[in-house]
Amino acid sequence: MRLSVAPMLELTDRHFRYFARLLTKQTLLYTEMITTGAILHNKPEKFLEYNEEEHPVALQLAGSSPEDLAQCAKIGEDFGYDEINLNCGCPSERVQSGSFGACLMREANLVAECVCAMQNTVKIPVSVKTRIGIDSDDSWEFFLNFIESIAKTGCKYFIIHARKALLKGLSPKENLTALPLNYETVFELKQTHPDFKISLNGGVKNLDDAKNILQKTDGVMIGRAAHKTPWILANADSEIFGAPSVNNTRLDVLEKFLPYAQSQLKKGISPNIIKRHLMGLFHGMPGAKEYRTTHLHSFFSLT
Ligand SMILES: Cc1cc2nc3c(=O)[nH]c(=O)nc-3n(C[C@H](O)[C@H](O)[C@H](O)COP(=O)(O)O)c2cc1C
């Protein structure tokens, strides 16, 4: 819980998670959001298969039917996931039309029912990822009522993206940039309920930011920066968890990842699906552009 990499659609797939594990063994990794419909109407392995090396890994579910969520949580537990997380923070139109994600913040009782159903079905922890408000429902009372309603089910794990979401008028991208971050609300939640396990998410760029926030919360979740500048994870084990670092250099990471990449390409995975996760490895280093445009490019066109 102390440090995690956020669920991010099209970014935190199992290939990225395999790559991230070469940088940090301890950081909790989240899957992309997976809808209950995708799991229940297809072969679940299509969405849930992962590499054993990825542990600890949490499955993020999107849905709003207690029965479906409970069923998917159980399937996730049987696949060996270490935690099930419910998405109550995504504001995209597609997600709203399915009545899940951030619009669930207006359905505190339903979310509590969903969480209760999942907790009754699995032994692994169930957590909720949410925002500090939606649209004009952005008061402290609204936010606190939402969290407390869920906590009544016994759920104590909350990941709070410290900005509100606008359900109309902003694209998902603008919903990550146009509105200000408000860490104080998250700190206040932890102060009000010291027994809740609170992770703060939003705008964390590096481990120094994370360490500052950890003075006031139980955990920090890093999203975009973990994908854009993955090397920030390299010292997480020692600096955040007090454990030995993996101690790989950037080149070691590449050397260990490329055979994995090759094995995936042989299975028919498209090169671009894998290559995109490696683009940021040398971010900010001399030669980073050449690495991206020449070295990576030739590896993925030759194999
Ligand atoms: C490309 C992209 C995809 C995302 N997909 C998800 C998702 O599937 N589930 C979710 O809860 N949040 C999703 N998010 C939001 C992130 O988990 C995180 O809350 C947000 O990026 C803020 O953290 P950051 O400032 O550290 O990036 C996504 C964000 C991005 C940029």
The ligand as an SDF file (V2000), in Angstrom:
LIG
                    3D

 31 33  0  0  0  0  0  0  0  0999 V2000
   -3.9720    7.0560  -20.0120 C   0  0  0  0  0  0  0  0  0  0  0  0
   -4.6540    6.9960  -18.6640 C   0  0  0  0  0  0  0  0  0  0  0  0
   -5.5260    5.9620  -18.3890 C   0  0  0  0  0  0  0  0  0  0  0  0
   -6.1560    5.8760  -17.1390 C   0  0  0  0  0  0  0  0  0  0  0  0
   -6.9440    4.7960  -16.8740 N   0  0  0  0  0  0  0  0  0  0  0  0
   -7.4600    4.6540  -15.6260 C   0  0  0  0  0  0  0  0  0  0  0  0
   -8.1470    3.4670  -15.2560 C   0  0  0  0  0  0  0  0  0  0  0  0
   -8.2570    2.5080  -16.0460 O   0  0  0  0  0  0  0  0  0  0  0  0
   -8.6560    3.3890  -13.9910 N   0  0  0  0  0  0  0  0  0  0  0  0
   -8.5180    4.4140  -13.0870 C   0  0  0  0  0  0  0  0  0  0  0  0
   -8.9870    4.3050  -11.9500 O   0  0  0  0  0  0  0  0  0  0  0  0
   -7.8580    5.5380  -13.4150 N   0  0  0  0  0  0  0  0  0  0  0  0
   -7.3110    5.6610  -14.6340 C   0  0  0  0  0  0  0  0  0  0  0  0
   -6.5630    6.7640  -14.9190 N   0  0  0  0  0  0  0  0  0  0  0  0
   -6.3120    7.7670  -13.8710 C   0  0  0  0  0  0  0  0  0  0  0  0
   -5.0350    7.3980  -13.0990 C   0  0  0  0  0  0  0  0  0  0  0  0
   -5.1820    6.1610  -12.4240 O   0  0  0  0  0  0  0  0  0  0  0  0
   -4.6900    8.4810  -12.0590 C   0  0  0  0  0  0  0  0  0  0  0  0
   -5.7680    8.5790  -11.1570 O   0  0  0  0  0  0  0  0  0  0  0  0
   -4.4620    9.8350  -12.7050 C   0  0  0  0  0  0  0  0  0  0  0  0
   -3.6140    9.7240  -13.8420 O   0  0  0  0  0  0  0  0  0  0  0  0
   -3.8520   10.8300  -11.7030 C   0  0  0  0  0  0  0  0  0  0  0  0
   -2.6000   10.3680  -11.2660 O   0  0  0  0  0  0  0  0  0  0  0  0
   -1.2220   10.9770  -11.8710 P   0  0  0  0  0  0  0  0  0  0  0  0
   -1.3040   12.4810  -11.7440 O   0  0  0  0  0  0  0  0  0  0  0  0
   -0.1400   10.3900  -11.0030 O   0  0  0  0  0  0  0  0  0  0  0  0
   -1.1530   10.5640  -13.2970 O   0  0  0  0  0  0  0  0  0  0  0  0
   -5.9310    6.8720  -16.1600 C   0  0  0  0  0  0  0  0  0  0  0  0
   -5.0500    7.9190  -16.4620 C   0  0  0  0  0  0  0  0  0  0  0  0
   -4.4160    7.9820  -17.6900 C   0  0  0  0  0  0  0  0  0  0  0  0
   -3.4400    9.1100  -17.9610 C   0  0  0  0  0  0  0  0  0  0  0  0
  1  2  1  0
  2  3  1  0
  2 30  2  0
  3  4  2  0
  4  5  1  0
  4 28  1  0
  5  6  2  0
  6  7  1  0
  6 13  1  0
  7  8  2  0
  7  9  1  0
  9 10  1  0
 10 11  2  0
 10 12  1  0
 12 13  2  0
 13 14  1  0
 14 15  1  0
 14 28  1  0
 15 16  1  0
 16 17  1  0
 16 18  1  0
 18 19  1  0
 18 20  1  0
 20 21  1  0
 20 22  1  0
 22 23  1  0
 23 24  1  0
 24 25  2  0
 24 26  1  0
 24 27  1  0
 28 29  2  0
 29 30  1  0
 30 31  1  0
M  END
$$$$
